[in-house]
Amino acid sequence: MRRHRYAKIVATLGPASSSPEVIRRLVEAGADVFRFNMSHGKHAEHKARYKVVRAIEKECGRPIGVMLDLQGPKLRIGKFMTGATALVAGEPFRLDLDDKPGNRRRVGLPHREVFAALGAGAELLLDDGRIRLRVEKSGKDFAETTVVAGGRLSDHKGVNLADVVLPIAALGEKDRRDLRFGLDLGADWIALSFVQRPADVAEARKLIAGRAAVMVKLEKPAAIGHLDEIIDLADGLMVARGDLGVELPPESVPGLQKEIVHLSRAAGKPVVVATQMLESMVGTPTPTRAEASDVATAVYDGADALMLSAESASGAYPVEAVSMMDRIIRQVESDPRYRKFLDASHADPEATSADAITAAAAQVAHTIGAAAIASYSVSGSTTLRAARERPDAPIIGLTPIVGIARRLALVWGVHCVETEDAKDFFDMTEKACNAALREGFAAPGDRLVITAGVPFGTPGSTNTLRVAWIGESAEHRG
């Protein structure tokens, strides 16, 4: 199942996309990675979906990635006596630890750590920023506020804090249970929510211990101040624009998205753009023109993958949403300006043998018009560096480890093939040529650029580049 595009699609599974029939149609429509959102659903439901994904993966013969998205700490107010109340701008409103039902003057906020972080002038954002409160006075168990932006506020709405670093770990007890479940299940990526500082990523990496790749969701403004350090620690980054747009002014998010994509690309870390990409398709069969432009912008910027959330998890048109995103991506990538934009934002290779080889492979492939670049990699690192170059030839990632192939399903331009590592140069060429033919990337007479490491099977030893000609009998050899 070759994709005729470079950027990848992450589709969230949920009530609208749990059956084998729908999941199969999502793969056929273009989904490369499936997201399991641990904010919703029970472990048994996620396990059943995982089994379906792996069965379909076996049917189609193409690695499919699975991303387990941890919920992270969720700050919520308590209940109201009548289920909701109306807050009026300019009026006082109190938050406290009292669990009695609230009214138009107060409500409980059962998070002592929030009060410890507040000071006069701090801003609290409730119900995704629809309600805004300014702190006038606070103590260890209360905050007296003034309503800045009012409206209807109902039970258990979420609370965000702008420009406040909370003394809360990114992994709560629920997240740790979900993490153990996801690792035992076989998730390829673990997405971390509520990351505020590099230490949050370091703690998660220690717990995951290499069993999955770490995707950091950039959704807290506090994390942006440590962006370089967080990118160094992460295996991948996600621009979680929904929460960023709550705690930051909306006009700040587009520029920040471009910065995160640029820095991630320069570091050779896959980057996902997420949230509300085709939001209107939750209820309609076509997106708005503005949403189509939003998707296109992320593709022009060179993002590795784009993510659908409610559109595929709970919407009325999950398959249509994936198909539409596939169509938009392919349309953008066929635009002659697309390559100019990619090249204009390309970072120089680092002074390593792997970067020297992968940069040379991209240039050689372009010069000779190669059908593809075949990249041997045990750990996946060489294939990631090949994708960092954003070559104009597709990348066939050859790896003996199925888990690595699944992780690389998220990466720009990479088509993964699980295969035994090469034994020698002849075997290297045979396996690469056969894979290019079998997977539909090349025909007899085409040329193939191959990168590998010698000694074969040694992680991080990429030091070989070879140009192979695919002969008539290649598909019948070795």
C-alpha positions as CSV (number, residue, x, y, z in Angstrom):
1,M,0.0,0.0,0.0
2,R,2.2,2.8,-1.3
3,R,1.2,6.3,-0.4
4,H,1.7,8.8,-3.2
5,R,2.6,11.6,-0.8
6,Y,5.3,12.5,1.7
7,A,3.4,14.0,4.7
8,K,1.6,11.5,6.9
9,I,-1.8,11.3,8.5
10,V,-2.6,10.5,12.1
11,A,-6.2,9.5,12.8
12,T,-7.7,9.3,16.2
13,L,-9.9,6.2,16.9
14,G,-13.1,6.5,19.0
15,P,-16.8,5.6,19.0
16,A,-17.2,6.5,15.3
17,S,-14.2,4.4,14.2
18,S,-14.0,1.3,16.3
19,S,-15.2,-1.4,13.9
20,P,-12.9,-3.4,11.8
21,E,-14.7,-2.2,8.7
22,V,-14.2,1.5,9.5
23,I,-10.6,1.1,10.6
24,R,-9.8,-0.8,7.4
25,R,-11.5,2.0,5.4
26,L,-9.4,4.6,7.3
27,V,-6.2,2.8,6.3
28,E,-7.4,2.6,2.7
29,A,-8.3,6.3,2.8
30,G,-4.8,7.2,3.9
31,A,-4.3,6.9,7.7
32,D,-0.7,6.0,8.5
33,V,-0.8,6.2,12.3
34,F,-3.7,5.7,14.8
35,R,-4.0,7.7,17.9
36,F,-5.5,6.2,21.1
37,N,-6.8,9.0,23.3
38,M,-6.6,8.0,26.9
39,S,-8.8,10.9,28.0
40,H,-11.7,8.7,26.7
41,G,-12.6,5.1,26.7
42,K,-11.7,2.1,28.8
43,H,-8.6,-0.1,28.5
44,A,-10.6,-3.0,27.1
45,E,-12.0,-0.8,24.3
46,H,-8.5,0.4,23.4
47,K,-7.1,-3.1,23.5
48,A,-9.9,-4.3,21.1
49,R,-9.1,-1.5,18.7
50,Y,-5.4,-2.3,18.9
51,K,-6.0,-5.9,17.9
52,V,-8.0,-4.7,14.9
53,V,-5.2,-2.4,13.8
54,R,-2.6,-5.1,14.0
55,A,-4.9,-7.6,12.1
56,I,-5.4,-5.0,9.3
57,E,-1.6,-4.3,9.3
58,K,-1.0,-8.0,8.6
59,E,-3.6,-8.0,5.8
60,C,-2.2,-4.9,4.0
61,G,1.5,-5.8,4.6
62,R,2.4,-2.3,5.6
63,P,3.5,-1.2,9.1
64,I,1.0,1.0,10.9
65,G,2.0,3.2,13.8
66,V,0.0,3.4,17.1
67,M,0.3,6.5,19.3
68,L,-1.0,6.3,22.9
69,D,-1.9,9.8,24.0
70,L,-1.8,10.3,27.8
71,Q,-4.4,12.5,29.3
72,G,-2.2,14.4,31.7
73,P,-3.4,16.4,34.7
74,K,-6.9,17.9,34.2
75,L,-7.8,20.9,36.3
76,R,-11.6,21.2,36.7
77,I,-14.0,23.2,38.9
78,G,-16.6,21.4,41.0
79,K,-20.4,21.4,40.8
80,F,-23.0,24.2,41.0
81,M,-26.3,23.9,42.9
82,T,-28.3,24.3,39.7
83,G,-25.8,22.7,37.4
84,A,-24.6,26.0,35.9
85,T,-24.5,29.7,36.6
86,A,-24.0,33.0,34.7
87,L,-20.9,35.0,35.5
88,V,-21.0,38.7,34.7
89,A,-18.0,40.8,33.8
90,G,-16.9,43.1,36.6
91,E,-18.4,41.0,39.4
92,P,-16.4,39.1,42.0
93,F,-16.1,35.3,41.9
94,R,-14.4,33.1,44.4
95,L,-12.6,29.8,43.9
96,D,-11.8,27.6,47.0
97,L,-11.3,24.1,48.3
98,D,-14.8,23.8,49.7
99,D,-16.7,20.9,48.0
100,K,-20.1,22.4,48.6
101,P,-22.0,23.1,45.4
102,G,-21.3,26.5,44.0
103,N,-23.4,29.5,43.0
104,R,-22.9,32.8,41.1
105,R,-20.4,34.0,43.7
106,R,-18.2,30.9,44.2
107,V,-17.3,27.4,43.2
108,G,-15.0,24.7,44.4
109,L,-11.6,24.1,42.7
110,P,-10.2,20.9,44.2
111,H,-6.6,21.5,43.3
112,R,-4.6,22.9,46.2
113,E,-1.5,23.2,44.0
114,V,-3.2,25.8,41.8
115,F,-3.7,28.2,44.7
116,A,-0.1,27.7,45.7
117,A,1.0,29.0,42.3
118,L,-1.4,32.0,42.1
119,G,-0.7,35.6,42.8
120,A,-2.4,38.9,42.3
121,G,-2.9,39.7,38.6
122,A,-2.8,36.0,37.5
123,E,-5.4,35.0,34.9
124,L,-7.6,31.9,35.1
125,L,-9.2,30.6,32.0
126,L,-12.3,28.4,32.3
127,D,-14.2,26.4,29.7
128,D,-11.5,26.6,27.1
129,G,-10.9,30.3,27.7
130,R,-14.6,31.3,27.3
131,I,-14.6,32.6,30.9
132,R,-11.7,34.7,32.1
133,L,-11.0,35.6,35.7
134,R,-8.3,37.9,37.1
135,V,-6.9,37.1,40.6
136,E,-7.2,40.0,43.1
137,K,-6.1,38.1,46.2
138,S,-5.2,34.5,46.9
139,G,-4.2,32.2,49.7
140,K,-3.3,28.5,50.2
141,D,-7.0,27.5,49.8
142,F,-8.8,30.3,47.9
143,A,-8.6,32.9,45.2
144,E,-10.7,36.0,45.1
145,T,-11.1,37.0,41.4
146,T,-12.9,39.5,39.2
147,V,-14.7,38.3,36.1
148,V,-13.0,39.7,33.0
149,A,-15.1,37.8,30.4
150,G,-18.3,36.3,31.6
151,G,-20.8,33.8,30.4
152,R,-22.5,30.6,31.3
153,L,-20.3,28.3,33.4
154,S,-21.4,24.7,34.1
155,D,-20.2,21.8,36.3
156,H,-16.7,20.4,35.9
157,K,-15.4,22.8,33.3
158,G,-11.7,22.8,32.7
159,V,-9.3,25.4,34.1
160,N,-6.2,26.8,32.4
161,L,-3.7,29.2,33.8
162,A,-1.9,31.6,31.5
163,D,1.8,32.3,32.3
164,V,1.8,30.2,35.5
165,V,4.1,27.2,36.0
166,L,2.1,24.8,38.2
167,P,3.8,22.5,40.7
168,I,2.2,19.5,39.1
169,A,3.9,16.5,37.4
170,A,3.0,15.8,33.8
171,L,2.3,12.1,34.8
172,G,-0.5,11.6,37.3
173,E,-1.5,8.3,38.8
174,K,-4.0,7.7,35.9
175,D,-1.3,8.5,33.4
176,R,1.1,6.0,34.9
177,R,-1.5,3.3,34.8
178,D,-2.3,4.2,31.2
179,L,1.4,4.2,30.3
180,R,1.9,0.7,31.7
181,F,-1.1,-0.5,29.8
182,G,0.1,1.2,26.5
183,L,3.6,-0.2,26.8
184,D,2.4,-3.7,27.5
185,L,0.0,-3.4,24.6
186,G,2.8,-2.5,22.2
187,A,2.2,1.2,21.5
188,D,4.9,2.7,19.2
189,W,4.6,6.3,20.4
190,I,3.7,7.7,23.8
191,A,2.3,11.3,23.6
192,L,2.9,13.3,26.8
193,S,0.4,16.0,27.8
194,F,0.9,18.9,30.2
195,V,4.6,19.1,29.7
196,Q,5.9,22.3,31.3
197,R,9.6,21.7,31.8
198,P,12.4,19.4,30.5
199,A,12.3,17.4,33.7
200,D,8.7,16.2,32.7
201,V,10.1,14.7,29.5
202,A,13.1,13.2,31.3
203,E,10.9,11.5,33.9
204,A,8.7,10.0,31.1
205,R,11.7,8.7,29.2
206,K,13.0,7.0,32.3
207,L,9.6,5.2,32.8
208,I,9.3,4.3,29.1
209,A,12.9,3.0,29.0
210,G,13.1,2.8,25.2
211,R,10.0,0.6,24.8
212,A,8.3,3.3,22.7
213,A,9.2,6.7,21.2
214,V,8.3,9.8,23.2
215,M,6.1,12.4,21.5
216,V,6.0,15.7,23.5
217,K,2.7,17.7,23.1
218,L,3.6,21.4,23.1
219,E,0.4,22.8,24.7
220,K,1.6,24.8,27.7
221,P,3.2,28.2,27.3
222,A,5.7,27.3,30.0
223,A,7.2,24.6,27.7
224,I,7.9,27.2,25.0
225,G,10.5,28.8,27.2
226,H,12.4,25.6,27.3
227,L,11.8,24.6,23.6
228,D,15.4,23.8,22.7
229,E,15.9,21.5,25.7
230,I,12.6,19.8,25.2
231,I,13.3,19.1,21.5
232,D,16.6,17.6,22.5
233,L,14.9,15.2,24.9
234,A,11.9,14.3,22.7
235,D,11.8,11.7,19.9
236,G,9.0,13.8,18.3
237,L,7.0,17.0,18.8
238,M,3.3,17.8,18.5
239,V,1.9,21.3,18.0
240,A,-1.2,20.9,20.2
241,R,-2.8,24.1,19.0
242,G,-6.1,23.8,21.0
243,D,-4.6,24.2,24.4
244,L,-1.9,26.6,23.1
245,G,-4.8,28.7,21.7
246,V,-6.4,28.8,25.1
247,E,-3.4,30.0,27.2
248,L,-1.9,32.2,24.5
249,P,-3.5,34.9,22.4
250,P,-4.8,33.2,19.2
251,E,-2.7,35.5,17.0
252,S,0.4,34.0,18.6
253,V,-0.3,30.4,17.6
254,P,0.4,30.5,13.9
255,G,3.9,32.0,14.3
256,L,4.7,29.6,17.1
257,Q,3.5,26.7,15.0
258,K,6.0,27.7,12.2
259,E,8.8,28.0,14.8
260,I,8.2,24.6,16.3
261,V,8.0,22.9,12.9
262,H,11.2,24.7,11.8
263,L,13.2,23.8,15.0
264,S,11.9,20.2,14.9
265,R,12.9,19.8,11.3
266,A,16.4,21.3,12.0
267,A,16.8,18.8,14.8
268,G,15.6,15.9,12.6
269,K,12.7,15.1,15.0
270,P,9.3,14.3,13.5
271,V,6.7,17.0,14.1
272,V,2.9,16.7,14.1
273,V,0.5,19.5,13.6
274,A,-2.8,18.8,15.5
275,T,-6.1,20.1,16.6
276,Q,-9.1,21.5,14.7
277,M,-7.5,20.9,11.3
278,L,-10.8,19.8,9.6
279,E,-13.1,20.5,12.6
280,S,-16.2,21.2,10.6
281,M,-16.1,17.7,9.2
282,V,-17.2,16.4,12.6
283,G,-20.7,17.2,11.3
284,T,-20.4,18.0,7.6
285,P,-19.0,15.9,4.7
286,T,-16.7,18.8,3.5
287,P,-14.4,21.2,5.3
288,T,-14.4,25.0,5.1
289,R,-12.0,26.6,2.7
290,A,-10.1,28.1,5.6
291,E,-9.6,24.6,7.1
292,A,-8.2,23.3,3.8
293,S,-5.8,26.3,3.7
294,D,-4.8,25.5,7.3
295,V,-3.9,21.9,6.4
296,A,-2.0,23.1,3.3
297,T,0.0,25.6,5.4
298,A,1.3,22.8,7.6
299,V,2.2,20.8,4.5
300,Y,4.0,23.7,2.9
301,D,6.0,24.2,6.1
302,G,7.2,20.6,5.9
303,A,5.4,19.0,8.9
304,D,5.9,15.3,9.1
305,A,2.3,14.5,9.9
306,L,-1.1,16.1,10.4
307,M,-3.6,14.8,13.0
308,L,-7.3,14.4,13.0
309,S,-9.0,14.3,16.4
310,A,-12.8,14.4,16.8
311,E,-13.1,14.4,13.0
312,S,-12.2,10.7,12.9
313,A,-12.9,9.6,16.5
314,S,-16.5,10.8,17.0
315,G,-17.5,12.7,13.9
316,A,-20.1,11.7,11.3
317,Y,-17.6,11.4,8.5
318,P,-14.4,9.8,9.7
319,V,-13.4,8.2,6.5
320,E,-14.2,11.3,4.4
321,A,-12.1,13.4,6.8
322,V,-9.0,11.2,6.2
323,S,-9.7,11.1,2.5
324,M,-10.0,14.9,2.4
325,M,-6.7,15.4,4.3
326,D,-5.0,12.9,1.9
327,R,-6.3,14.9,-1.1
328,I,-5.2,18.2,0.3
329,I,-1.7,16.9,1.0
330,R,-1.3,15.4,-2.4
331,Q,-2.5,18.6,-4.0
332,V,0.0,20.7,-2.1
333,E,2.9,18.4,-2.8
334,S,2.1,18.5,-6.5
335,D,2.5,22.4,-6.5
336,P,5.9,23.4,-8.0
337,R,6.2,26.0,-5.1
338,Y,6.1,23.2,-2.5
339,R,9.7,22.1,-3.2
340,K,10.9,25.7,-3.2
341,F,9.3,26.3,0.3
342,L,10.9,23.1,1.6
343,D,14.3,23.9,0.3
344,A,14.1,27.5,1.6
345,S,13.6,26.3,5.2
346,H,16.2,23.4,5.0
347,A,18.8,23.3,7.7
348,D,22.4,22.5,6.9
349,P,23.5,18.9,7.7
350,E,25.4,18.4,11.0
351,A,29.1,17.4,10.9
352,T,28.6,13.7,11.2
353,S,29.1,10.8,8.8
354,A,25.4,9.9,8.9
355,D,24.4,13.4,7.8
356,A,27.1,13.6,5.2
357,I,25.9,10.3,3.7
358,T,22.2,11.2,3.9
359,A,22.7,14.7,2.5
360,A,24.8,13.2,-0.4
361,A,22.1,10.6,-1.0
362,A,19.4,13.3,-1.4
363,Q,21.6,15.2,-3.9
364,V,22.6,12.1,-5.8
365,A,19.0,10.9,-6.1
366,H,18.0,14.3,-7.4
367,T,20.8,14.5,-9.9
368,I,20.3,11.0,-11.4
369,G,16.5,11.0,-11.1
370,A,16.5,7.9,-8.8
371,A,13.2,6.2,-8.2
372,A,13.8,6.1,-4.4
373,I,16.4,6.2,-1.6
374,A,16.7,2.9,0.3
375,S,17.9,3.5,3.9
376,Y,19.0,0.6,6.0
377,S,18.6,1.3,9.7
378,V,18.5,-0.9,12.9
379,S,17.5,1.9,15.3
380,G,15.7,4.1,12.8
381,S,18.1,7.0,13.3
382,T,19.6,6.9,9.8
383,T,16.2,6.9,8.2
384,L,15.2,9.9,10.4
385,R,18.3,11.8,9.2
386,A,17.4,10.9,5.6
387,A,13.9,12.3,6.1
388,R,15.4,15.5,7.6
389,E,16.9,16.2,4.2
390,R,13.4,16.3,2.7
391,P,14.6,14.6,-0.6
392,D,12.5,14.8,-3.7
393,A,12.7,11.0,-3.9
394,P,10.7,8.8,-1.6
395,I,12.5,7.0,1.2
396,I,12.3,3.2,1.6
397,G,13.1,2.5,5.3
398,L,14.6,-1.0,5.6
399,T,14.8,-2.3,9.1
400,P,14.8,-5.8,10.8
401,I,12.7,-4.6,13.7
402,V,9.0,-4.3,13.2
403,G,8.7,-1.8,16.1
404,I,11.1,0.6,14.4
405,A,9.2,0.2,11.1
406,R,6.0,1.2,13.0
407,R,7.6,4.2,14.6
408,L,8.8,5.4,11.3
409,A,5.3,5.3,9.8
410,L,4.9,8.8,11.3
411,V,7.9,10.2,9.5
412,W,7.8,12.4,6.3
413,G,8.5,10.6,3.1
414,V,9.3,7.2,4.7
415,H,7.8,3.9,3.5
416,C,8.9,1.2,5.9
417,V,9.7,-2.4,5.1
418,E,10.6,-5.0,7.7
419,T,13.4,-7.1,6.3
420,E,16.5,-8.9,7.6
421,D,19.6,-6.8,7.7
422,A,22.1,-7.1,4.9
423,K,24.9,-9.7,5.1
424,D,27.2,-8.1,2.6
425,F,27.2,-5.5,-0.3
426,F,25.6,-7.9,-2.8
427,D,22.8,-8.8,-0.3
428,M,22.3,-5.1,0.5
429,T,21.7,-4.3,-3.1
430,E,19.5,-7.3,-3.7
431,K,17.2,-6.6,-0.7
432,A,16.9,-2.9,-1.5
433,C,16.1,-3.5,-5.2
434,N,13.6,-6.2,-4.5
435,A,11.9,-4.0,-1.9
436,A,11.7,-1.1,-4.4
437,L,10.1,-3.3,-7.0
438,R,7.8,-5.2,-4.7
439,E,6.5,-2.0,-3.0
440,G,5.8,-0.2,-6.3
441,F,8.5,2.4,-6.1
442,A,10.6,1.3,-9.1
443,A,10.6,-0.7,-12.3
444,P,13.4,-2.5,-14.1
445,G,15.8,0.0,-15.6
446,D,15.3,2.5,-12.7
447,R,18.1,3.6,-10.4
448,L,18.1,3.3,-6.6
449,V,20.3,5.2,-4.1
450,I,21.1,3.0,-1.1
451,T,22.6,4.0,2.3
452,A,23.8,1.6,4.9
453,G,26.4,1.1,7.7
454,V,29.4,-1.2,7.6
455,P,29.8,-3.4,9.5
456,F,26.2,-4.3,8.7
457,G,23.7,-4.4,11.6
458,T,25.7,-1.9,13.7
459,P,23.4,0.9,14.9
460,G,24.6,4.4,14.1
461,S,27.3,3.4,11.6
462,T,25.9,4.8,8.4
463,N,29.0,5.3,6.2
464,T,28.1,3.8,2.8
465,L,26.3,5.1,-0.3
466,R,25.7,3.1,-3.4
467,V,23.8,3.7,-6.6
468,A,22.1,0.5,-8.0
469,W,20.5,-0.2,-11.3
470,I,17.4,-2.3,-11.1
471,G,17.8,-5.0,-13.7
472,E,15.0,-7.1,-15.4
473,S,15.7,-10.1,-13.2
474,A,16.0,-8.2,-9.9
475,E,12.6,-9.1,-8.6
476,H,13.3,-12.8,-9.1
477,R,16.7,-12.8,-7.4
478,G,17.8,-13.3,-3.8
